[in-house]
Amino acid sequence: MKTLMTVSEVATHLRVSKMTVYRLIKVGQLPAVRVGRGYRIKTQAVDRYLSKESTPVRGG
């Protein structure tokens, strides 16, 4: 797996819009590095975000 992902790649991975990824970066929930005019996000940061924000699903 790649070490750094673009906003588009993260959005595809999380199945959300690019705007959602930009919002997560802006509020500090998803750390990113600015490269030129774009952002790069470490895959480990995406994994941490997912593990921190996930909630158990109960059968119903």
HURA-V292206 format. One record per pair of residues at least 4 apart in sequence whose ideal C-beta (glycine too) atoms are under 8 Angstrom apart, sorted by the first residue. I is the first residue (numbers start at 0). J is the second residue. Records with the same first field share a line. If there is no record, write none. Layout:
BEGIN
I: J, J
END
This chain:
BEGIN
0: 42
1: 8, 42
2: 41, 42
3: 32, 39, 40, 41, 42
4: 8, 9, 12, 39, 40, 41, 42, 45
5: 9, 37, 38, 39, 40
6: 10, 17, 20, 21, 24, 37, 38, 40
7: 11, 17
8: 12
9: 13, 20, 29, 40, 45
10: 14, 15, 16, 17, 19, 20
12: 45
13: 19, 20, 45, 49
15: 19, 20
16: 20
17: 21
18: 22
19: 23
20: 24, 29, 40
21: 25, 38
22: 26
23: 28, 29, 48
24: 28, 29, 30, 31, 38, 40
28: 48, 52
29: 40, 44, 45, 48
30: 40, 41, 44
31: 38, 39, 40, 44
32: 38, 39, 40, 41
33: 37, 38
34: 38, 39
40: 44, 45
41: 45
42: 46
43: 47
44: 48
45: 49
46: 50
47: 51
48: 52
49: 53
END
